[in-house]
């Protein structure tokens, strides 16, 4: 995994855009994220991005209060579009050409998702932001990230976590004895029920042998280093257990 990637998909949670705010978008934070992406693009990395919407709305949480789950999830998709447009603006202000594609039709603000068009944008050095998840309720943006990464032939899925620098055997925020994994196989992550991503997304990556890197979005130059192929966080791949299940 050494050397910059040719094409990578970066998955950002909505919370990663909040900075220290309790809600919404923090402009300095999104500008910092954009600057790291721009630096990687300038080094020749083709970058696709999927962004969540948890800083505005969580469909699963709304459903727990009695709202129809499908309706709540569609509202969450709209939240991802707001984040995508904000990220698009931040990237464009730093000189990168961006195309936002949505899984829900909204021609006034973004292109529809068309696989071959997305690939062509990437080949031309444009950043492509995929919004509105998969366009289906009951599917997370993790699943959307895995699906889009496979569809547009990315080499890796970079999972930028908010305040967690990899995959642990327990929650490091509540258990100071938690141990961090350097490498994991897909099967190990599924069997241990580790919080890499939702099981549907993880299974999709496993079936298509798409490597996953889990790292902290707040780490200094974390996004840039991940896009450049440096060792950050935890790698989840199909390597044998004897090589991969190492705690650090």
C-alpha contacts under 8 A as a table, 3 or more apart, distances in Angstrom:
res1	aa1	res2	aa2	distance
1	X	229	X	5.77
1	X	230	X	7.33
1	X	231	X	7.55
2	X	229	X	5.17
2	X	230	X	5.98
2	X	231	X	7.50
3	X	228	X	6.04
3	X	229	X	5.01
3	X	230	X	6.85
4	X	45	X	6.85
4	X	227	X	6.32
4	X	228	X	3.78
4	X	229	X	4.65
4	X	230	X	7.64
5	X	8	X	6.37
5	X	45	X	5.95
5	X	46	X	7.88
5	X	155	X	6.98
5	X	156	X	7.97
5	X	227	X	6.32
5	X	228	X	6.02
5	X	229	X	5.97
6	X	44	X	7.17
6	X	45	X	5.17
6	X	46	X	5.96
6	X	155	X	7.27
7	X	45	X	5.83
7	X	46	X	4.46
7	X	47	X	5.92
7	X	48	X	7.74
7	X	153	X	7.59
7	X	154	X	5.03
7	X	155	X	5.87
7	X	156	X	7.61
8	X	45	X	7.41
8	X	46	X	6.39
8	X	47	X	5.35
8	X	48	X	6.29
8	X	149	X	7.45
8	X	154	X	4.95
8	X	155	X	5.69
8	X	156	X	5.27
8	X	157	X	6.28
8	X	158	X	7.29
8	X	227	X	6.93
9	X	47	X	5.92
9	X	48	X	4.61
9	X	49	X	5.44
9	X	50	X	7.35
9	X	145	X	7.35
9	X	149	X	5.74
9	X	154	X	6.32
9	X	156	X	6.47
9	X	157	X	5.10
9	X	158	X	6.08
10	X	47	X	7.20
10	X	48	X	6.20
10	X	49	X	4.72
10	X	50	X	6.34
10	X	145	X	7.95
10	X	157	X	6.19
10	X	158	X	4.79
10	X	159	X	6.34
10	X	160	X	7.19
11	X	49	X	5.83
11	X	50	X	4.88
11	X	51	X	5.86
11	X	52	X	7.90
11	X	142	X	7.47
11	X	145	X	6.22
11	X	157	X	7.23
11	X	158	X	5.96
11	X	159	X	5.03
11	X	160	X	5.98
12	X	16	X	6.44
12	X	49	X	7.35
12	X	50	X	6.26
12	X	51	X	4.70
12	X	52	X	6.26
12	X	159	X	6.83
12	X	160	X	5.49
12	X	161	X	7.41
13	X	16	X	5.32
13	X	17	X	7.45
13	X	51	X	5.66
13	X	52	X	4.60
13	X	53	X	6.89
13	X	54	X	6.90
13	X	160	X	7.16
13	X	161	X	7.07
13	X	162	X	7.49
14	X	17	X	5.63
14	X	18	X	7.23
14	X	51	X	6.35
14	X	52	X	4.56
14	X	53	X	4.52
14	X	54	X	4.68
14	X	55	X	4.77
14	X	56	X	7.54
14	X	80	X	7.53
14	X	83	X	7.20
15	X	18	X	5.29
15	X	19	X	7.58
15	X	53	X	7.70
15	X	54	X	5.90
15	X	55	X	4.95
15	X	162	X	6.80
16	X	19	X	6.47
16	X	160	X	7.97
16	X	161	X	7.39
16	X	162	X	5.53
16	X	217	X	6.92
17	X	24	X	7.53
17	X	25	X	5.31
17	X	26	X	6.11
17	X	29	X	6.09
17	X	30	X	5.69
17	X	55	X	7.42
18	X	21	X	5.27
18	X	22	X	6.93
18	X	23	X	6.21
18	X	24	X	5.71
18	X	25	X	4.65
18	X	26	X	4.99
18	X	29	X	7.14
18	X	55	X	6.55
19	X	25	X	7.44
19	X	26	X	5.56
19	X	29	X	5.60
20	X	26	X	7.68
21	X	24	X	7.21
21	X	25	X	7.59
21	X	26	X	6.72
23	X	55	X	5.48
23	X	56	X	6.59
24	X	55	X	5.25
24	X	56	X	5.81
25	X	29	X	7.93
25	X	30	X	7.42
25	X	55	X	7.38
25	X	83	X	7.89
26	X	29	X	5.37
26	X	30	X	6.40
27	X	30	X	5.30
27	X	31	X	6.07
28	X	31	X	5.05
28	X	32	X	6.11
29	X	32	X	5.12
29	X	33	X	6.34
30	X	33	X	5.06
30	X	34	X	6.10
30	X	87	X	6.64
30	X	90	X	6.83
31	X	34	X	5.02
31	X	35	X	6.12
31	X	90	X	5.74
31	X	91	X	7.68
32	X	35	X	5.15
32	X	36	X	6.53
33	X	36	X	5.41
33	X	37	X	6.50
33	X	223	X	7.31
34	X	37	X	5.13
34	X	38	X	6.10
34	X	87	X	7.09
34	X	90	X	6.07
34	X	91	X	5.21
34	X	94	X	7.71
35	X	38	X	5.04
35	X	39	X	6.25
35	X	91	X	7.32
35	X	94	X	7.09
36	X	39	X	5.19
36	X	40	X	6.44
36	X	221	X	6.70
36	X	223	X	6.15
36	X	224	X	4.96
37	X	40	X	5.19
37	X	41	X	6.21
37	X	47	X	7.62
37	X	223	X	7.04
37	X	224	X	6.26
37	X	227	X	7.99
38	X	41	X	5.03
38	X	42	X	6.15
38	X	91	X	7.06
38	X	94	X	7.22
38	X	95	X	7.95
38	X	96	X	6.62
39	X	42	X	5.10
39	X	43	X	6.48
39	X	224	X	7.01
40	X	43	X	5.03
40	X	44	X	6.64
40	X	45	X	5.63
40	X	224	X	5.90
40	X	227	X	6.43
40	X	228	X	6.70
41	X	44	X	5.12
41	X	45	X	4.80
41	X	46	X	6.22
41	X	47	X	6.90
41	X	125	X	7.20
42	X	45	X	7.27
44	X	125	X	7.71
45	X	125	X	7.96
45	X	227	X	7.24
45	X	228	X	7.65
46	X	122	X	5.63
46	X	123	X	7.18
46	X	125	X	5.99
46	X	126	X	7.32
46	X	127	X	6.96
47	X	122	X	6.99
47	X	126	X	7.64
47	X	127	X	5.33
47	X	128	X	6.76
48	X	122	X	7.53
48	X	127	X	5.74
48	X	128	X	4.75
48	X	129	X	5.80
48	X	130	X	7.45
48	X	149	X	7.92
49	X	127	X	7.62
49	X	128	X	6.25
49	X	129	X	4.66
49	X	130	X	6.06
49	X	145	X	7.92
50	X	129	X	5.89
50	X	130	X	5.03
50	X	131	X	6.34
50	X	133	X	7.74
50	X	141	X	7.30
50	X	144	X	7.42
50	X	145	X	5.67
51	X	80	X	6.09
51	X	83	X	6.88
51	X	84	X	6.48
51	X	129	X	7.72
51	X	130	X	7.30
51	X	131	X	6.64
51	X	141	X	7.24
52	X	79	X	7.71
52	X	80	X	5.21
52	X	83	X	7.57
52	X	133	X	7.81
52	X	141	X	5.83
53	X	56	X	5.72
53	X	57	X	5.93
53	X	58	X	6.98
53	X	76	X	6.01
53	X	77	X	7.11
53	X	78	X	7.92
53	X	79	X	4.79
53	X	80	X	4.36
53	X	81	X	7.96
53	X	83	X	6.77
54	X	57	X	5.02
54	X	58	X	5.24
54	X	76	X	7.64
54	X	79	X	7.68
56	X	76	X	7.90
56	X	79	X	5.95
57	X	75	X	7.28
57	X	76	X	5.47
57	X	79	X	6.30
58	X	61	X	5.42
58	X	62	X	6.37
58	X	72	X	7.56
58	X	73	X	7.51
58	X	76	X	5.83
59	X	62	X	5.13
59	X	63	X	6.10
59	X	69	X	6.75
59	X	71	X	7.98
59	X	72	X	4.38
59	X	73	X	4.47
59	X	74	X	7.68
59	X	75	X	6.95
59	X	76	X	5.50
60	X	63	X	5.08
60	X	64	X	6.44
60	X	69	X	6.96
60	X	72	X	7.18
60	X	73	X	7.19
61	X	64	X	5.22
61	X	65	X	6.96
62	X	65	X	5.36
62	X	66	X	6.96
62	X	67	X	5.87
62	X	69	X	7.64
62	X	72	X	6.13
63	X	66	X	5.23
63	X	67	X	4.63
63	X	68	X	5.92
63	X	69	X	4.96
63	X	72	X	6.31
64	X	67	X	7.15
67	X	71	X	7.32
67	X	72	X	6.49
68	X	71	X	5.40
68	X	72	X	6.19
69	X	72	X	5.02
69	X	73	X	6.07
69	X	137	X	7.56
69	X	138	X	7.54
70	X	73	X	5.11
70	X	74	X	6.25
70	X	137	X	5.16
70	X	138	X	6.92
71	X	74	X	5.20
71	X	75	X	6.36
71	X	137	X	7.92
72	X	75	X	5.15
72	X	76	X	6.37
73	X	76	X	4.87
73	X	77	X	6.34
73	X	137	X	5.21
73	X	138	X	6.81
74	X	77	X	4.99
74	X	78	X	6.57
74	X	135	X	7.92
74	X	136	X	7.76
74	X	137	X	6.38
75	X	78	X	5.18
75	X	79	X	6.52
76	X	79	X	4.98
76	X	80	X	6.53
76	X	132	X	7.80
77	X	80	X	5.17
77	X	81	X	6.58
77	X	131	X	7.34
77	X	132	X	4.18
77	X	133	X	6.11
77	X	135	X	7.37
78	X	81	X	5.06
78	X	82	X	6.58
78	X	132	X	6.23
79	X	82	X	5.24
79	X	83	X	6.53
79	X	132	X	7.86
80	X	83	X	5.10
80	X	84	X	6.06
80	X	131	X	5.68
80	X	132	X	5.60
80	X	133	X	7.51
81	X	84	X	4.93
81	X	85	X	6.18
81	X	102	X	7.43
81	X	131	X	5.24
81	X	132	X	5.87
82	X	85	X	5.30
82	X	86	X	6.31
83	X	86	X	5.09
83	X	87	X	6.13
84	X	87	X	5.10
84	X	88	X	5.99
84	X	100	X	7.00
84	X	129	X	6.44
84	X	130	X	7.54
84	X	131	X	6.16
85	X	88	X	4.88
85	X	89	X	6.17
85	X	100	X	7.38
86	X	89	X	5.19
86	X	90	X	6.34
87	X	90	X	5.05
87	X	91	X	6.17
88	X	91	X	5.24
88	X	92	X	6.10
88	X	98	X	6.13
88	X	99	X	7.58
88	X	100	X	7.18
88	X	129	X	7.54
89	X	92	X	5.17
89	X	93	X	6.18
90	X	93	X	5.33
90	X	94	X	6.77
91	X	94	X	5.27
91	X	95	X	6.78
91	X	96	X	5.77
91	X	97	X	7.66
91	X	98	X	7.18
92	X	95	X	5.15
92	X	96	X	5.01
92	X	97	X	5.98
92	X	98	X	6.55
93	X	96	X	7.47
96	X	126	X	6.95
96	X	127	X	7.30
97	X	125	X	7.78
97	X	126	X	5.09
97	X	127	X	6.41
98	X	126	X	5.41
98	X	127	X	4.76
98	X	128	X	5.85
98	X	129	X	7.46
99	X	110	X	7.61
99	X	111	X	7.49
99	X	121	X	7.50
99	X	126	X	6.97
99	X	127	X	6.34
99	X	128	X	4.94
99	X	129	X	6.30
100	X	110	X	5.46
100	X	111	X	6.21
100	X	128	X	5.74
100	X	129	X	4.61
100	X	130	X	5.99
100	X	131	X	7.05
101	X	110	X	5.60
101	X	111	X	4.64
101	X	112	X	5.15
101	X	113	X	4.84
101	X	114	X	7.79
101	X	118	X	7.95
101	X	128	X	7.22
101	X	129	X	6.15
101	X	130	X	5.07
101	X	131	X	6.11
102	X	105	X	6.61
102	X	106	X	7.43
102	X	110	X	6.45
102	X	111	X	6.31
102	X	112	X	5.11
102	X	113	X	5.30
102	X	130	X	5.83
102	X	131	X	4.65
102	X	132	X	5.50
102	X	133	X	7.81
102	X	135	X	8.00
103	X	112	X	6.27
103	X	113	X	5.50
103	X	130	X	7.66
103	X	131	X	6.49
103	X	132	X	5.33
103	X	133	X	6.48
103	X	134	X	5.77
103	X	135	X	4.70
104	X	112	X	7.03
104	X	132	X	6.26
104	X	135	X	5.61
105	X	111	X	7.88
105	X	112	X	5.83
106	X	109	X	6.04
106	X	110	X	6.21
106	X	111	X	7.46
106	X	112	X	7.34
107	X	110	X	5.44
107	X	111	X	5.96
107	X	112	X	7.04
113	X	118	X	7.37
113	X	130	X	7.51
114	X	117	X	5.39
114	X	118	X	6.14
115	X	118	X	5.13
115	X	119	X	6.30
115	X	151	X	6.93
115	X	152	X	6.63
116	X	119	X	5.11
116	X	120	X	6.23
116	X	152	X	7.94
117	X	120	X	5.05
117	X	121	X	6.25
118	X	121	X	5.13
118	X	122	X	6.37
118	X	128	X	6.75
118	X	152	X	7.25
119	X	122	X	5.12
119	X	123	X	6.21
119	X	152	X	5.81
120	X	123	X	5.00
120	X	124	X	6.33
121	X	124	X	5.18
121	X	125	X	6.60
121	X	126	X	5.30
121	X	127	X	7.35
121	X	128	X	6.96
122	X	125	X	5.13
122	X	126	X	5.17
122	X	127	X	6.37
122	X	128	X	6.76
123	X	126	X	7.38
130	X	133	X	7.30
130	X	148	X	7.90
132	X	135	X	5.74
133	X	136	X	7.35
133	X	139	X	7.53
133	X	140	X	6.86
133	X	141	X	5.04
133	X	143	X	7.90
133	X	144	X	5.08
133	X	145	X	7.80
134	X	139	X	6.99
134	X	141	X	7.38
134	X	143	X	7.66
134	X	144	X	5.09
136	X	139	X	6.13
139	X	143	X	6.37
139	X	144	X	7.48
140	X	143	X	5.30
140	X	144	X	6.53
140	X	198	X	7.70
141	X	144	X	4.68
141	X	145	X	6.02
142	X	145	X	5.06
142	X	146	X	6.31
142	X	197	X	6.25
142	X	198	X	6.67
142	X	201	X	5.90
143	X	146	X	5.15
143	X	147	X	6.05
143	X	198	X	7.36
143	X	200	X	6.44
143	X	201	X	4.28
143	X	202	X	7.96
143	X	204	X	7.89
144	X	147	X	5.09
144	X	148	X	5.98
144	X	201	X	7.78
145	X	148	X	5.31
145	X	149	X	5.98
145	X	157	X	7.54
145	X	201	X	7.92
146	X	149	X	5.24
146	X	150	X	6.29
146	X	157	X	6.97
146	X	201	X	5.74
146	X	202	X	7.78
146	X	204	X	6.71
146	X	205	X	6.23
147	X	150	X	5.32
147	X	151	X	6.11
147	X	201	X	7.71
147	X	204	X	7.37
148	X	151	X	4.92
148	X	152	X	6.10
149	X	152	X	5.55
149	X	153	X	6.12
149	X	154	X	5.07
149	X	155	X	7.92
149	X	156	X	7.46
149	X	157	X	6.60
150	X	153	X	5.19
150	X	154	X	6.14
150	X	205	X	7.95
150	X	208	X	7.36
150	X	210	X	7.28
151	X	154	X	7.86
154	X	157	X	7.36
155	X	210	X	6.81
155	X	211	X	7.28
156	X	210	X	5.92
156	X	211	X	5.08
156	X	212	X	5.90
156	X	213	X	7.42
157	X	210	X	7.01
157	X	211	X	6.27
157	X	212	X	4.81
157	X	213	X	6.33
158	X	212	X	5.89
158	X	213	X	4.88
158	X	214	X	6.21
158	X	215	X	7.65
158	X	226	X	7.16
158	X	227	X	7.83
159	X	212	X	7.00
159	X	213	X	5.90
159	X	214	X	4.73
159	X	215	X	6.37
160	X	214	X	6.14
160	X	215	X	5.32
160	X	216	X	5.61
160	X	217	X	4.93
160	X	223	X	7.53
161	X	164	X	5.69
161	X	165	X	7.09
161	X	166	X	7.84
161	X	214	X	6.86
161	X	215	X	5.86
161	X	216	X	4.92
161	X	217	X	5.61
162	X	216	X	5.90
162	X	217	X	5.77
162	X	218	X	6.71
163	X	216	X	5.65
163	X	217	X	7.02
163	X	218	X	6.31
164	X	167	X	7.83
164	X	172	X	7.87
164	X	215	X	6.84
164	X	216	X	5.18
165	X	214	X	7.16
165	X	215	X	4.62
165	X	216	X	4.18
165	X	217	X	7.97
165	X	219	X	7.71
165	X	233	X	5.31
165	X	234	X	7.86
166	X	180	X	6.67
166	X	181	X	7.17
166	X	214	X	5.07
166	X	215	X	4.87
166	X	216	X	6.77
166	X	233	X	4.33
166	X	234	X	4.86
167	X	180	X	5.78
167	X	181	X	5.70
167	X	194	X	7.24
167	X	195	X	7.04
167	X	196	X	6.46
167	X	214	X	6.76
167	X	233	X	7.43
167	X	234	X	5.88
168	X	171	X	6.58
168	X	172	X	6.91
168	X	178	X	6.17
168	X	179	X	5.35
168	X	180	X	4.23
168	X	181	X	5.77
168	X	194	X	7.39
169	X	178	X	5.89
169	X	179	X	5.67
169	X	180	X	6.58
169	X	181	X	7.48
169	X	194	X	6.86
170	X	175	X	6.65
170	X	178	X	5.11
170	X	179	X	7.18
170	X	194	X	7.92
171	X	174	X	5.65
171	X	175	X	5.77
171	X	178	X	6.53
172	X	175	X	4.95
172	X	176	X	5.69
172	X	177	X	7.36
172	X	178	X	5.29
172	X	179	X	7.84
173	X	176	X	7.05
175	X	178	X	5.55
179	X	247	X	6.15
179	X	248	X	6.67
180	X	234	X	7.95
180	X	247	X	5.47
180	X	248	X	5.49
181	X	184	X	6.78
181	X	234	X	6.03
181	X	245	X	6.80
181	X	246	X	5.67
181	X	247	X	4.41
181	X	248	X	5.95
182	X	233	X	7.03
182	X	234	X	4.93
182	X	235	X	6.49
182	X	244	X	7.34
182	X	245	X	7.21
182	X	246	X	5.51
182	X	247	X	5.83
182	X	248	X	6.06
183	X	234	X	5.52
183	X	235	X	4.77
183	X	236	X	5.81
183	X	237	X	7.69
183	X	243	X	7.87
183	X	244	X	4.48
183	X	245	X	5.48
183	X	246	X	5.96
183	X	247	X	7.88
184	X	188	X	6.23
184	X	189	X	6.54
184	X	234	X	7.47
184	X	235	X	6.29
184	X	236	X	4.72
184	X	237	X	6.44
184	X	239	X	7.70
184	X	241	X	7.30
184	X	244	X	4.98
184	X	245	X	5.06
184	X	246	X	7.52
185	X	188	X	5.18
185	X	189	X	6.35
185	X	236	X	5.33
185	X	237	X	4.95
185	X	238	X	5.14
185	X	239	X	5.92
185	X	240	X	6.93
185	X	241	X	6.58
185	X	244	X	6.41
185	X	245	X	7.29
186	X	189	X	5.19
186	X	190	X	6.26
186	X	202	X	7.01
186	X	203	X	7.63
186	X	206	X	5.85
186	X	236	X	6.10
186	X	237	X	5.92
186	X	238	X	6.24
187	X	190	X	5.10
187	X	191	X	5.95
188	X	191	X	5.16
188	X	192	X	5.92
188	X	241	X	7.89
188	X	245	X	7.96
189	X	192	X	5.36
189	X	193	X	5.90
189	X	194	X	5.31
189	X	195	X	7.96
189	X	196	X	7.18
189	X	236	X	7.90
190	X	193	X	5.00
190	X	194	X	6.67
190	X	199	X	6.95
190	X	202	X	7.69
191	X	194	X	7.92
195	X	198	X	7.42
196	X	202	X	7.70
196	X	214	X	7.19
197	X	201	X	6.53
197	X	202	X	6.25
198	X	201	X	5.55
198	X	202	X	6.29
199	X	202	X	4.97
199	X	203	X	5.94
200	X	203	X	5.23
200	X	204	X	6.23
201	X	204	X	5.08
201	X	205	X	6.33
202	X	205	X	5.13
202	X	206	X	6.18
203	X	206	X	4.96
203	X	207	X	6.11
204	X	207	X	5.25
204	X	208	X	6.36
205	X	208	X	5.26
205	X	209	X	5.65
205	X	210	X	4.86
205	X	211	X	7.12
205	X	212	X	7.83
206	X	209	X	4.92
206	X	210	X	6.49
206	X	237	X	7.60
206	X	238	X	7.28
209	X	237	X	7.00
209	X	238	X	6.61
210	X	237	X	7.12
211	X	235	X	7.13
211	X	236	X	5.86
211	X	237	X	4.80
211	X	238	X	7.68
212	X	235	X	5.80
212	X	236	X	4.98
212	X	237	X	6.49
213	X	226	X	7.85
213	X	232	X	7.62
213	X	233	X	6.67
213	X	234	X	5.60
213	X	235	X	4.61
213	X	236	X	6.25
214	X	232	X	7.82
214	X	233	X	5.42
214	X	234	X	5.17
214	X	235	X	6.55
214	X	236	X	7.91
215	X	222	X	7.34
215	X	226	X	7.95
215	X	232	X	6.13
215	X	233	X	4.27
215	X	234	X	6.59
216	X	219	X	5.45
216	X	222	X	6.60
216	X	233	X	7.08
217	X	222	X	5.82
217	X	223	X	6.28
218	X	222	X	6.77
219	X	222	X	4.84
221	X	224	X	5.28
221	X	225	X	5.96
222	X	225	X	5.21
222	X	226	X	6.06
222	X	232	X	7.47
223	X	226	X	5.13
223	X	227	X	6.16
224	X	227	X	5.18
224	X	228	X	6.12
225	X	228	X	5.03
225	X	229	X	6.39
225	X	230	X	5.33
225	X	231	X	7.77
225	X	232	X	7.33
226	X	229	X	5.23
226	X	230	X	5.62
226	X	231	X	7.11
226	X	232	X	6.29
227	X	230	X	7.60
239	X	243	X	6.52
239	X	244	X	5.98
240	X	243	X	5.55
240	X	244	X	6.13
241	X	244	X	5.00
241	X	245	X	5.39
242	X	245	X	6.47
243	X	246	X	7.46
